Amino acid sequence: MAHAPRTLLTRLFHAAVRAADAAACVPQHLPPPPPGRTLVIGAGKAAAAMARAVEDHWPGAVSGLVVTRYGHGVPCERIEVIEAGHPLPDAAGRDAAARMLAVLRGLTSDDLVLVLMSGGGSALLALPWEGITLADKQAVNRALLKSGAGIGEMNCVRKHLSAIKGGRLAIAAYPARVVTLVISDVPGDDPAVVASGPTLADPTTCADALAILEKYRIDVPHNVRAVLESGVSETPKPGDVRFAHCETTVTLRGQGRGGRNAEFLLALALALDGHPGIHALAGDTDGIDGTQDNAGALLGPDTLARAAALGVDAKARLADNDGYGFFAALDDLLVSGPTRTNVNDFRAILIT
């Protein structure tokens, strides 16, 4: 692949990541310190970087804990950083969520809870509703990820199986003031969708969750269905007075193996069929395309020809959903490492 277009596209990707860097966008949105305590709670792939930005710019005492994906931690002095499983939740995320609820007990109206949320927070805040096990949640989450359900549908189900999502974290913090800062990774930037809205009232119902499971023919454990059918796990709704002290001050947003970006480029390569003068880059701004170690990949007009020379069958790799393997063979993977932020995918096409 030509050096100059590759360099330009890679620079564009890193510029997009920098624009969503917590160090750049969090400080300007911090609220004033309260008369009482300040607690920081957070979850998501950008949570640790956001916590560090708070520490670097908060004028008074601060404490708390955030949970992020393995490998996405950032050293903090006063805010504890916990790493846990994503996209499938694990015991570390479950225990972190339980600790978050515990530290919120006994707050007063003089206290501030600063909540830092970003993409990936839903899986990282894995505290099941009473009567539901972590294994149950893992099974349901795995089925949802494979079902084709939209992010809003998945989060509707997750909220009604959780003891912390769908506004429950904010309810636990009452009567303290709750301010939520969000780095959004969802189209439309609805803050109730990011991390399943742990500080926002939820208009969806247990009946909605059941309907989604039926729509995608997801067979759930008997105890999970029993919880949803009983309505005992209903989420707090808009109009609940306990949300009166909550505010989402801003939504921060930038623009086989292998995730959607590598697969997108592989399909694009076949569609272009070596068309001259077209280069492209597609990458996930969190530095992880799907579950692999690459952010995405790069494409050039010679991509298919070089693959053919190496005996790599592009059509077969696409049919096998192996975009990672295809671009790895060409040394055209985009590998950034964890960026410690997470906004929408970045895609650019350069015509020379």
C-alpha positions in Angstrom: 0.0 0.0 0.0 1.4 3.5 -0.9 3.1 5.1 2.0 1.8 8.7 1.8 -2.0 7.8 1.7 -1.5 5.3 4.5 0.3 7.9 6.7 -2.4 10.5 6.1 -5.2 8.1 6.9 -3.5 6.9 10.1 -2.9 10.5 11.1 -6.6 11.3 10.6 -7.6 8.3 12.8 -5.3 9.4 15.6 -6.6 13.0 15.3 -10.1 11.7 15.8 -9.1 9.7 18.9 -7.4 12.8 20.3 -10.5 14.8 19.9 -12.4 12.4 22.2 -9.5 12.1 24.7 -10.8 12.5 28.2 -7.9 14.7 29.1 -9.1 17.2 26.5 -12.9 17.1 26.9 -13.7 16.3 30.6 -12.1 19.2 32.5 -14.3 21.9 30.8 -17.5 20.1 31.9 -16.7 19.5 35.6 -19.3 20.9 38.0 -18.3 23.2 41.0 -17.3 21.3 44.2 -20.1 20.7 46.7 -20.2 21.7 50.3 -19.8 18.1 51.3 -18.0 15.1 49.9 -17.2 14.3 46.2 -17.5 10.7 45.1 -16.5 9.6 41.6 -18.2 6.5 40.1 -17.6 5.3 36.6 -17.7 2.5 34.0 -16.6 2.0 30.4 -13.6 1.8 28.2 -12.8 5.5 28.8 -13.7 5.4 32.6 -10.1 5.3 33.8 -8.9 8.1 31.5 -11.9 10.2 32.6 -11.1 9.5 36.3 -7.5 10.6 35.7 -8.7 13.8 34.1 -11.0 14.5 37.1 -8.0 14.0 39.5 -5.8 16.3 37.5 -8.4 19.1 37.6 -10.5 18.7 40.7 -9.8 21.5 43.2 -10.7 19.6 46.4 -10.8 16.2 48.0 -12.1 13.4 45.8 -12.5 9.6 46.1 -14.3 6.7 44.5 -13.9 3.9 42.0 -14.3 3.2 38.3 -14.3 0.0 36.3 -12.8 -0.3 32.8 -11.9 -3.1 30.4 -8.8 -5.2 31.0 -5.8 -3.4 29.6 -7.6 0.0 29.6 -6.5 1.2 33.1 -4.8 4.5 33.8 -2.9 5.1 37.1 -4.9 7.2 39.5 -4.0 8.3 43.1 -7.3 8.9 44.7 -9.9 7.1 42.5 -9.5 3.4 42.4 -9.4 1.8 39.0 -10.7 -1.8 38.5 -10.4 -3.8 35.3 -13.1 -6.3 34.3 -14.5 -8.3 31.5 -15.9 -6.9 28.2 -17.9 -7.7 26.1 -18.9 -10.6 28.4 -19.3 -9.6 32.0 -17.2 -11.3 34.7 -16.9 -11.5 38.5 -14.6 -8.5 38.7 -17.3 -6.3 37.1 -20.0 -7.8 39.3 -17.9 -7.1 42.5 -17.0 -3.6 41.3 -20.7 -2.7 40.8 -21.6 -4.0 44.2 -18.9 -1.9 45.8 -20.2 1.2 43.9 -23.6 0.8 45.4 -22.0 0.3 48.9 -20.0 3.5 48.8 -23.1 5.5 47.9 -24.9 4.6 51.2 -25.4 7.4 53.7 -24.8 10.4 51.4 -26.5 13.7 52.0 -27.8 16.5 49.9 -24.5 18.4 50.5 -22.6 15.6 48.6 -21.8 15.2 44.9 -21.6 12.0 43.0 -19.7 12.5 39.7 -20.6 9.7 37.4 -18.3 9.0 34.4 -19.8 6.8 31.7 -18.6 5.6 28.3 -19.1 2.8 25.9 -18.7 -0.7 27.3 -20.1 0.3 30.7 -23.1 -2.0 30.4 -21.0 -5.2 30.3 -18.6 -3.8 33.0 -21.4 -3.0 35.5 -22.6 -6.7 35.8 -24.5 -6.8 39.0 -27.5 -9.2 38.6 -30.9 -8.7 40.1 -31.6 -10.8 43.1 -32.4 -14.4 42.0 -30.3 -14.1 38.9 -26.7 -15.3 38.8 -23.7 -14.0 37.0 -23.8 -17.1 34.8 -27.4 -16.3 33.9 -26.4 -12.8 32.9 -23.5 -14.0 30.9 -25.7 -16.5 29.0 -28.3 -13.8 28.2 -25.7 -11.3 27.2 -24.0 -13.8 24.9 -27.3 -14.6 23.2 -28.1 -10.9 22.8 -24.8 -10.2 21.2 -25.4 -13.0 18.6 -29.1 -12.2 18.0 -28.9 -9.1 15.9 -30.7 -7.1 18.4 -30.1 -3.3 18.4 -28.2 -1.7 21.3 -31.4 -0.2 22.6 -33.0 -3.6 22.7 -30.1 -5.2 24.3 -29.9 -2.5 27.0 -33.7 -2.8 27.7 -33.1 -6.5 28.6 -29.9 -5.7 30.6 -31.6 -3.0 32.6 -34.3 -5.3 33.8 -31.9 -8.0 34.9 -29.6 -5.6 36.7 -29.4 -4.2 40.2 -27.5 -1.0 39.1 -28.5 -0.1 35.6 -31.6 1.7 34.3 -31.4 4.5 36.9 -30.8 2.4 40.0 -27.3 3.8 40.6 -28.8 7.3 40.9 -31.6 6.0 43.2 -28.9 4.6 45.5 -27.1 7.9 45.6 -30.2 9.9 46.7 -30.4 12.6 48.1 -26.9 13.5 46.9 -26.6 15.6 43.7 -25.7 13.3 40.8 -23.9 14.7 37.7 -23.2 12.4 34.8 -20.6 13.0 32.1 -20.9 10.7 29.1 -18.5 9.9 26.3 -21.0 8.5 23.8 -20.4 5.6 21.5 -24.0 5.3 20.1 -25.7 7.0 17.2 -27.9 9.8 18.3 -26.0 10.1 21.6 -28.9 9.2 23.9 -27.2 9.1 27.3 -29.8 6.5 28.5 -28.3 4.1 26.0 -24.7 4.4 27.1 -23.9 1.8 29.7 -27.6 1.1 30.0 -28.3 4.5 31.7 -27.5 3.8 35.4 -28.3 7.4 36.4 -31.3 8.0 34.1 -35.0 7.1 34.5 -36.0 4.2 32.3 -39.3 4.3 30.3 -39.0 0.7 29.2 -40.7 -2.2 31.1 -40.2 -5.8 32.0 -42.9 -6.6 29.4 -40.7 -4.8 26.8 -37.7 -6.9 27.8 -39.8 -10.1 27.4 -41.0 -9.0 24.0 -37.4 -8.5 22.8 -36.5 -12.0 24.0 -39.4 -13.4 22.1 -38.7 -11.3 19.0 -35.2 -12.8 18.7 -36.2 -16.2 20.0 -33.8 -16.1 22.9 -34.3 -18.9 25.4 -33.4 -17.7 28.9 -33.1 -19.6 32.1 -36.4 -20.2 34.0 -35.4 -18.0 36.9 -34.7 -15.1 34.5 -38.0 -15.4 32.8 -39.7 -15.6 36.2 -38.1 -12.3 37.4 -39.3 -10.5 34.2 -42.8 -12.0 34.3 -43.3 -11.0 37.9 -42.3 -7.4 37.3 -40.2 -7.3 40.5 -37.2 -6.0 38.6 -39.1 -3.0 37.1 -36.8 0.0 36.7 -37.5 3.5 38.2 -39.5 5.6 35.8 -39.5 9.3 34.6 -41.1 11.5 37.2 -39.6 9.7 40.1 -38.8 12.5 42.6 -35.5 10.8 43.4 -34.2 11.9 40.0 -34.7 15.6 40.9 -31.1 15.9 42.0 -29.7 14.3 38.9 -28.4 15.9 35.8 -26.5 14.7 32.7 -24.6 17.9 32.0 -23.2 16.9 28.6 -22.7 14.2 26.1 -19.1 14.2 24.9 -18.6 12.8 21.5 -16.1 12.6 18.7 -16.6 11.2 15.5 -14.2 -15.8 11.9 -11.6 -13.0 13.6 -12.0 -9.3 13.1 -14.7 -6.9 13.9 -17.0 -4.7 11.8 -14.3 -2.4 10.6 -12.0 -5.0 9.1 -15.0 -6.7 7.6 -16.3 -3.4 6.2 -12.9 -2.8 4.4 -12.8 -6.4 3.1 -16.2 -6.0 1.6 -15.2 -2.6 0.2 -12.1 -4.1 -1.4 -14.1 -6.6 -3.2 -16.6 -4.0 -4.3 -13.9 -1.7 -5.6 -12.0 -4.6 -7.3 -8.7 -2.7 -7.5 -10.1 0.6 -8.6 -7.1 3.0 -8.9 -6.5 5.9 -6.6 -8.8 4.8 -3.7 -7.4 4.3 -0.2 -9.4 3.8 3.0 -9.1 3.3 6.7 -11.7 2.0 9.2 -11.1 1.7 12.9 -12.8 1.5 16.2 -11.7 4.5 18.4 -11.3 2.3 21.5 -8.4 0.6 19.7 -10.2 -2.8 19.6 -12.1 -4.0 16.5 -14.5 -6.6 17.8 -12.4 -8.6 20.3 -9.1 -8.5 18.5 -5.9 -6.6 19.2 -6.3 -4.3 16.2 -8.3 -1.1 15.9 -9.2 -1.8 12.3 -7.3 -1.9 9.0 -6.2 0.0 5.9 -7.1 -0.5 2.3 -5.3 0.5 -0.9 -5.9 0.0 -4.7 -3.4 -2.9 -4.6 -5.0 -4.7 -1.7 -6.6 -7.5 -3.7 -3.6 -8.0 -6.0 -1.2 -8.3 -3.1 -3.6 -10.8 -1.4 -3.8 -12.9 -4.6 0.0 -12.9 -4.8 0.1 -14.3 -1.3 -2.6 -16.9 -2.0 -5.1 -15.2 0.3 -8.6 -15.6 -1.0 -10.6 -12.4 -0.2 -14.0 -13.8 -1.0 -13.4 -16.9 1.2 -12.1 -14.8 4.0 -15.2 -12.5 3.9 -17.5 -15.6 3.8 -15.6 -16.8 6.9 -15.9 -13.4 8.6 -12.1 -13.3 8.8 -11.2 -9.7 8.0 -8.5 -9.8 10.7 -6.7 -12.7 9.1 -7.0 -11.2 5.6 -5.4 -7.8 6.6 -2.9 -9.4 8.9 -1.5 -11.4 6.0 -0.9 -8.1 4.2 0.5 -6.3 7.2 -2.3 -3.8 6.8 -3.9 -4.0 10.3 -4.3 -0.7 12.2 -2.9 -1.4 15.6 -3.1 1.4 18.1 -3.4 -0.4 21.4 -6.0 0.7 24.0 -6.8 4.4 23.4 -8.7 4.7 26.7 -11.6 6.4 25.0 -14.6 5.1 23.0 -16.7 7.0 20.5 -18.1 6.0 17.2 -16.0 4.1 14.6 -13.8 6.3 12.4 -13.9 5.7 8.6 -12.2 7.7 5.9 -11.9 7.2 2.1 -9.1 9.0 0.3 -9.3 9.5 -3.5 -6.0 10.5 -5.1 
